[in-house]
């Protein structure tokens, strides 16, 4: 980083704080520092041609225009730089504003509590990098129900698989099945672009059944190759409302030669179900037949304590929003601990989603979490790539298990 070329704007209504932050930045080697004592003055600067700062330090609690309003103005101007939030408010207020900015695609390096410490400022600024030059964003294509129905009938849906590993040993214990649409013109289309269409147009049952059949066949291939993997498949409440769904799952598993104990059905409730009688009947029958049942994305949407009370789940997946970064965030840590403690009290397995880096991995190792998945371990992959990935992972995990957490991490 060439500090002499980085343009920084400091916005705070307190003259002393402006001078203090400017001095700290100067001591860190930054020479292009502009200070503003109001949001209005900062916006005038932003509206001038070729004067956008690369980085903005913004106080939240200001008169006339507070930090939240200023962030909204940045959004309206399509600000492409980075942001550091400064506040005397509590940590959760900082987190809320940070989430707001990130939701609008503004890079937030972090928050600083007043009084600001030079070392904290230096640590955050060290994360700054020039924005990458990317092609103009193209609007996500909207697919029709007819296109999706054709894709299902033509066999254009393919399964990818993301590994799950035991946290204490690193052993690969299973995979989660993630469907993709291999579109003839658009290439690989991800499920967030078509699952909602399937649910809204009565196609989700047909889609899920295709995914299940393909997953069962793949599970048998892996087992015949000596790979004992528990295969998880996502199902929605709409699937479970179909009375013959349990018989279909049982019949297809038997036809593929897959034992129910080798299958986990991850239940995702994307919208509120008014009548739970049919889903409850279906899930109870599947559990009686020894299929595993997992409550997915626990703590978000409609995945809740009421589901744990009413449905015989034997696995709980802690949503990634409560896992990634929990090692350094007290609020996330509290939510993670509550989910973990609940599962342990109920005697059901725990899977932590969203393990994105070494910090997350070491954090899970310091807790009683059973299993984990996430990009730090592996991204979803075609089935043919799994055997070679397992070989690489077995070598990699030895160093992960032997390494002690760094001093920057805390359990």
C-alpha positions as CSV (number, residue, x, y, z in Angstrom):
1,X,0.0,0.0,0.0
2,X,1.4,3.4,-1.0
3,X,0.1,5.5,1.9
4,X,0.9,8.7,0.2
5,X,-1.8,8.1,-2.5
6,X,-4.6,7.0,-0.2
7,X,-7.2,9.7,0.2
8,X,-9.0,9.6,3.6
9,X,-12.0,11.6,4.8
10,X,-12.6,12.0,8.5
11,X,-16.1,13.0,9.5
12,X,-16.9,13.9,13.1
13,X,-18.7,16.8,14.7
14,X,-16.2,17.1,17.6
15,X,-13.2,19.3,16.7
16,X,-10.9,17.6,19.2
17,X,-11.7,14.1,17.7
18,X,-11.1,15.4,14.2
19,X,-7.6,16.7,15.1
20,X,-6.9,13.5,17.0
21,X,-7.8,11.2,14.2
22,X,-6.0,13.3,11.7
23,X,-2.8,13.2,13.8
24,X,-3.1,9.4,14.2
25,X,-3.4,9.0,10.5
26,X,-0.5,11.3,9.9
27,X,1.6,9.2,12.3
28,X,0.7,6.1,10.3
29,X,2.1,7.8,7.2
30,X,-1.1,9.0,5.5
31,X,-0.7,12.5,4.1
32,X,-4.0,13.0,2.1
33,X,-6.4,13.4,5.0
34,X,-9.4,15.7,4.8
35,X,-11.5,16.5,7.8
36,X,-15.2,17.5,7.9
37,X,-17.3,18.5,10.9
38,X,-20.7,17.7,9.3
39,X,-22.4,15.3,7.0
40,X,-23.4,18.1,4.7
41,X,-19.8,19.3,4.3
42,X,-18.7,15.8,3.6
43,X,-21.4,15.3,0.9
44,X,-20.3,18.5,-0.8
45,X,-16.8,17.0,-1.0
46,X,-18.2,13.8,-2.4
47,X,-20.2,15.6,-5.0
48,X,-17.1,17.4,-6.4
49,X,-15.6,15.7,-9.5
50,X,-12.6,13.4,-8.9
51,X,-12.5,13.9,-5.2
52,X,-13.9,10.7,-3.8
53,X,-11.9,9.5,-0.8
54,X,-10.7,5.9,-0.8
55,X,-11.5,5.5,2.9
56,X,-14.0,7.3,5.2
57,X,-13.9,7.4,9.0
58,X,-17.4,8.3,10.0
59,X,-18.8,9.2,13.4
60,X,-22.3,7.8,14.0
61,X,-23.7,10.2,16.6
62,X,-23.7,13.6,15.0
63,X,-26.4,16.4,15.0
64,X,-28.2,17.5,11.9
65,X,-27.1,14.4,9.9
66,X,-26.3,11.3,11.9
67,X,-24.0,8.5,10.7
68,X,-26.9,6.3,9.5
69,X,-28.2,9.1,7.3
70,X,-24.8,9.7,5.9
71,X,-24.4,6.0,5.0
72,X,-27.7,6.2,3.2
73,X,-26.3,9.2,1.2
74,X,-23.2,7.1,0.4
75,X,-25.5,4.4,-1.0
76,X,-27.4,6.9,-3.1
77,X,-24.1,8.1,-4.6
78,X,-22.9,4.5,-5.2
79,X,-19.8,5.1,-3.1
80,X,-17.2,2.5,-4.0
81,X,-14.6,3.1,-1.2
82,X,-14.3,1.7,2.3
83,X,-15.7,2.7,5.6
84,X,-14.6,2.7,9.2
85,X,-17.3,3.5,11.7
86,X,-16.4,5.5,14.8
87,X,-18.8,5.8,17.8
88,X,-19.2,6.2,21.5
89,X,-22.3,4.0,21.3
90,X,-22.3,0.3,22.3
91,X,-21.0,-2.4,20.1
92,X,-24.4,-3.6,18.9
93,X,-25.1,-0.2,17.4
94,X,-21.9,-0.3,15.5
95,X,-22.7,-3.8,14.2
96,X,-26.2,-2.7,13.0
97,X,-24.8,0.2,11.0
98,X,-22.1,-2.1,9.6
99,X,-24.7,-4.6,8.5
100,X,-26.7,-1.8,6.8
101,X,-23.7,-0.6,4.9
102,X,-22.6,-4.1,3.9
103,X,-26.1,-4.9,2.7
104,X,-25.7,-2.0,0.2
105,X,-22.3,-3.4,-1.0
106,X,-20.1,-0.8,0.9
107,X,-17.0,-2.3,2.3
108,X,-16.8,-1.9,6.1
109,X,-13.4,-2.5,7.6
110,X,-14.8,-2.4,11.1
111,X,-15.8,-0.1,14.0
112,X,-13.8,1.9,16.5
113,X,-15.1,2.7,19.9
114,X,-14.3,6.1,21.4
115,X,-11.8,6.9,22.8
116,X,-10.0,5.6,19.7
117,X,-6.7,3.8,20.3
118,X,-4.0,4.3,17.7
119,X,-3.3,0.5,17.5
120,X,-6.9,-0.2,16.8
121,X,-7.0,2.3,14.0
122,X,-3.8,0.9,12.5
123,X,-5.2,-2.6,12.6
124,X,-8.3,-1.7,10.7
125,X,-6.6,0.4,8.1
126,X,-4.1,-2.4,7.5
127,X,-7.1,-4.3,6.0
128,X,-7.8,-1.7,3.4
129,X,-7.1,-2.5,-0.2
130,X,-7.9,-0.6,-3.4
131,X,-11.2,-1.8,-4.9
132,X,-10.7,-4.2,-7.7
133,X,-11.7,-3.2,-11.2
134,X,-14.7,-5.2,-12.2
135,X,-17.0,-5.3,-15.1
136,X,-20.3,-3.4,-14.7
137,X,-22.7,-5.4,-12.7
138,X,-25.3,-7.2,-14.9
139,X,-28.8,-7.7,-13.5
140,X,-29.5,-11.2,-12.5
141,X,-31.6,-12.9,-15.1
142,X,-35.1,-13.8,-14.2
143,X,-36.1,-17.3,-15.3
144,X,-39.6,-18.4,-16.0
145,X,-41.4,-21.4,-14.5
146,X,-41.6,-22.9,-18.0
147,X,-37.9,-22.7,-18.4
148,X,-37.3,-24.4,-15.1
149,X,-39.9,-27.1,-15.8
150,X,-38.1,-27.9,-19.1
151,X,-34.7,-28.0,-17.3
152,X,-36.1,-30.5,-14.7
153,X,-37.6,-32.7,-17.4
154,X,-34.5,-32.6,-19.6
155,X,-32.1,-33.5,-16.8
156,X,-30.3,-30.2,-16.7
157,X,-30.2,-30.2,-12.9
158,X,-26.9,-31.5,-11.4
159,X,-25.8,-32.1,-7.8
160,X,-22.7,-30.6,-6.2
161,X,-21.5,-31.7,-2.8
162,X,-20.0,-29.8,0.1
163,X,-18.1,-31.9,2.6
164,X,-18.8,-32.0,6.3
165,X,-16.0,-32.9,8.7
166,X,-15.7,-33.8,12.4
167,X,-14.2,-30.8,14.2
168,X,-12.1,-32.9,16.7
169,X,-10.5,-35.3,14.2
170,X,-11.0,-33.6,10.8
171,X,-12.5,-36.8,9.4
172,X,-14.8,-36.4,6.4
173,X,-18.1,-37.7,7.6
174,X,-20.6,-36.6,5.0
175,X,-21.6,-34.1,2.3
176,X,-24.5,-31.7,1.8
177,X,-26.1,-31.9,-1.6
178,X,-26.5,-28.6,-3.4
179,X,-28.3,-28.4,-6.7
180,X,-27.2,-26.5,-9.7
181,X,-28.9,-25.8,-13.0
182,X,-26.6,-26.4,-16.0
183,X,-28.1,-23.9,-18.3
184,X,-27.3,-24.3,-22.1
185,X,-26.7,-20.6,-22.5
186,X,-26.0,-19.1,-19.1
187,X,-23.8,-21.9,-17.7
188,X,-24.0,-22.9,-14.1
189,X,-27.0,-21.2,-12.4
190,X,-27.1,-21.2,-8.6
191,X,-30.2,-22.3,-6.6
192,X,-31.0,-18.8,-5.2
193,X,-32.0,-18.0,-8.8
194,X,-34.5,-20.8,-9.2
195,X,-35.6,-22.4,-5.9
196,X,-38.0,-19.5,-5.2
197,X,-39.4,-20.0,-8.7
198,X,-40.0,-23.7,-8.0
199,X,-41.7,-23.0,-4.7
200,X,-43.9,-20.3,-6.2
201,X,-45.0,-22.4,-9.2
202,X,-45.6,-25.8,-7.8
203,X,-42.3,-27.3,-9.1
204,X,-40.4,-27.8,-5.9
205,X,-41.7,-31.3,-5.3
206,X,-40.6,-32.5,-8.8
207,X,-37.2,-30.7,-8.4
208,X,-36.5,-32.1,-5.0
209,X,-37.3,-35.6,-6.1
210,X,-34.8,-35.3,-9.0
211,X,-32.2,-34.1,-6.5
212,X,-32.9,-37.0,-4.1
213,X,-32.7,-39.7,-6.8
214,X,-29.4,-38.4,-8.1
215,X,-28.0,-38.1,-4.5
216,X,-29.0,-41.6,-3.6
217,X,-27.3,-43.0,-6.8
218,X,-24.2,-41.0,-6.0
219,X,-24.2,-42.2,-2.4
220,X,-24.2,-45.8,-3.6
221,X,-21.3,-45.1,-6.0
222,X,-19.2,-43.7,-3.1
223,X,-20.1,-46.6,-0.8
224,X,-19.1,-49.1,-3.4
225,X,-15.8,-47.3,-3.7
226,X,-15.2,-47.6,0.0
227,X,-16.2,-44.1,1.0
228,X,-18.6,-44.1,3.9
229,X,-20.4,-40.7,3.7
230,X,-23.7,-39.6,5.1
231,X,-25.4,-37.6,2.3
232,X,-27.7,-34.7,3.3
233,X,-30.4,-33.4,1.0
234,X,-32.3,-30.2,1.5
235,X,-36.1,-30.5,1.5
236,X,-38.7,-27.7,2.0
237,X,-41.9,-27.8,4.0
238,X,-43.7,-27.8,0.6
239,X,-42.2,-31.2,-0.1
240,X,-43.3,-32.5,3.3
241,X,-46.9,-31.5,2.7
242,X,-47.1,-34.1,0.0
243,X,-48.5,-37.2,1.7
244,X,-46.6,-39.8,-0.4
245,X,-43.2,-38.0,0.1
246,X,-42.1,-40.4,2.9
247,X,-42.9,-43.4,0.8
248,X,-41.1,-41.9,-2.2
249,X,-37.9,-41.3,-0.2
250,X,-38.0,-44.7,1.4
251,X,-38.6,-46.4,-2.0
252,X,-35.8,-44.5,-3.8
253,X,-33.3,-45.2,-1.0
254,X,-34.1,-48.9,-1.1
255,X,-33.9,-49.0,-4.9
256,X,-30.4,-47.4,-4.8
257,X,-29.3,-49.7,-2.0
258,X,-28.8,-46.9,0.5
259,X,-29.6,-47.4,4.1
260,X,-31.8,-44.7,5.8
261,X,-29.0,-44.1,8.4
262,X,-26.8,-42.9,5.5
263,X,-29.2,-40.1,4.6
264,X,-30.0,-36.8,6.3
265,X,-32.9,-34.7,5.2
266,X,-32.2,-31.0,6.0
267,X,-35.5,-29.2,6.5
268,X,-35.6,-25.6,5.3
269,X,-38.7,-23.5,6.0
270,X,-38.5,-20.5,3.6
271,X,-42.0,-19.4,4.4
272,X,-44.5,-19.8,7.2
273,X,-46.7,-23.0,7.0
274,X,-50.2,-22.5,8.4
275,X,-50.9,-26.2,8.5
276,X,-48.1,-28.3,10.0
277,X,-50.1,-31.5,10.2
278,X,-48.9,-33.1,7.0
279,X,-45.2,-32.1,7.4
280,X,-45.2,-33.4,10.9
281,X,-46.7,-36.7,9.9
282,X,-44.2,-37.0,7.0
283,X,-41.2,-36.2,9.2
284,X,-42.2,-38.5,12.0
285,X,-42.6,-41.4,9.6
286,X,-39.2,-40.7,8.1
287,X,-37.6,-40.6,11.5
288,X,-39.3,-43.9,12.4
289,X,-37.7,-45.4,9.3
290,X,-34.3,-44.1,10.7
291,X,-33.6,-41.3,8.2
292,X,-31.7,-38.5,9.8
293,X,-33.5,-35.1,10.2
294,X,-31.7,-31.8,10.4
295,X,-33.1,-28.4,11.2
296,X,-31.3,-26.1,8.7
297,X,-30.3,-22.4,9.2
298,X,-31.3,-22.6,12.9
299,X,-32.1,-19.2,14.3
300,X,-33.1,-17.5,11.1
301,X,-36.4,-17.3,9.2
302,X,-38.9,-19.8,10.5
303,X,-36.3,-22.3,11.8
304,X,-37.1,-21.9,15.5
305,X,-37.5,-23.4,18.9
306,X,-41.1,-24.4,18.0
307,X,-39.8,-26.7,15.3
308,X,-37.4,-28.3,17.7
309,X,-40.2,-28.8,20.1
310,X,-42.6,-30.4,17.5
311,X,-40.4,-32.3,15.1
312,X,-38.0,-35.2,16.0
313,X,-34.8,-33.7,14.7
314,X,-31.5,-35.4,15.5
315,X,-29.3,-32.7,14.1
316,X,-29.1,-28.9,14.3
317,X,-27.3,-26.7,11.8
318,X,-26.1,-23.4,13.3
319,X,-26.6,-20.8,10.6
320,X,-23.4,-19.3,9.1
321,X,-24.4,-15.8,10.2
322,X,-23.8,-17.0,13.8
323,X,-20.6,-18.9,13.1
324,X,-18.3,-16.8,10.9
325,X,-16.6,-14.2,13.1
326,X,-18.1,-15.4,16.4
327,X,-14.6,-15.8,17.8
328,X,-14.3,-12.0,17.8
329,X,-17.9,-10.9,18.2
330,X,-19.5,-11.1,21.6
331,X,-23.1,-11.0,20.2
332,X,-22.5,-13.8,17.7
333,X,-20.6,-15.8,20.4
334,X,-23.7,-15.6,22.7
335,X,-26.0,-16.8,19.9
336,X,-23.6,-19.5,18.9
337,X,-23.2,-20.7,22.6
338,X,-27.0,-20.7,23.1
339,X,-27.6,-22.8,20.0
340,X,-24.8,-25.2,21.0
341,X,-26.0,-25.5,24.5
342,X,-29.5,-26.2,23.4
343,X,-28.5,-29.0,21.1
344,X,-26.3,-30.6,23.7
345,X,-29.1,-30.5,26.2
346,X,-31.4,-32.1,23.7
347,X,-28.8,-34.7,22.8
348,X,-28.7,-33.9,19.1
349,X,-25.7,-33.4,16.7
350,X,-24.4,-30.0,15.9
351,X,-23.2,-28.8,12.5
352,X,-21.6,-25.3,12.2
353,X,-22.0,-23.7,8.8
354,X,-20.0,-20.8,7.4
355,X,-16.5,-21.8,8.5
356,X,-14.7,-19.3,6.3
357,X,-11.2,-19.0,7.7
358,X,-8.7,-20.3,10.2
359,X,-10.1,-18.2,13.0
360,X,-13.5,-19.8,12.6
361,X,-11.9,-23.3,12.5
362,X,-9.9,-22.7,15.7
363,X,-12.9,-21.2,17.4
364,X,-15.0,-24.3,16.7
365,X,-12.2,-26.5,18.0
366,X,-12.3,-24.6,21.3
367,X,-16.0,-25.5,21.8
368,X,-18.0,-28.7,21.9
369,X,-19.2,-28.4,18.3
370,X,-19.3,-31.8,16.5
371,X,-19.2,-31.1,12.8
372,X,-18.4,-28.2,10.4
373,X,-18.6,-27.1,6.8
374,X,-17.7,-24.0,4.9
375,X,-15.3,-22.5,2.4
376,X,-12.3,-22.9,4.6
377,X,-12.8,-26.6,4.5
378,X,-14.1,-26.9,0.9
379,X,-16.4,-25.3,-1.6
380,X,-19.2,-27.4,-3.2
381,X,-17.8,-29.6,-5.9
382,X,-18.9,-32.1,-8.5
383,X,-18.9,-35.7,-7.2
384,X,-15.9,-36.7,-9.3
385,X,-13.7,-34.3,-7.5
386,X,-14.4,-35.5,-4.0
387,X,-12.0,-38.4,-3.8
388,X,-9.0,-36.3,-4.7
389,X,-10.1,-33.5,-2.4
390,X,-10.3,-36.0,0.5
391,X,-6.6,-37.0,-0.1
392,X,-5.5,-33.3,0.0
393,X,-7.7,-32.6,3.0
394,X,-6.2,-35.5,5.0
395,X,-2.8,-34.0,4.6
396,X,-3.9,-30.5,5.3
397,X,-6.0,-31.3,8.4
398,X,-3.0,-32.8,10.2
399,X,-1.3,-29.4,10.4
400,X,-4.6,-27.7,11.4
401,X,-5.1,-30.1,14.3
402,X,-1.5,-29.8,15.5
403,X,-1.4,-26.0,15.3
404,X,-2.3,-24.0,18.4
405,X,-4.7,-21.0,18.0
406,X,-2.9,-17.7,17.6
407,X,-2.9,-15.1,20.3
408,X,-5.4,-13.0,18.4
409,X,-8.0,-15.7,18.8
410,X,-10.1,-16.4,21.8
411,X,-12.4,-19.3,22.7
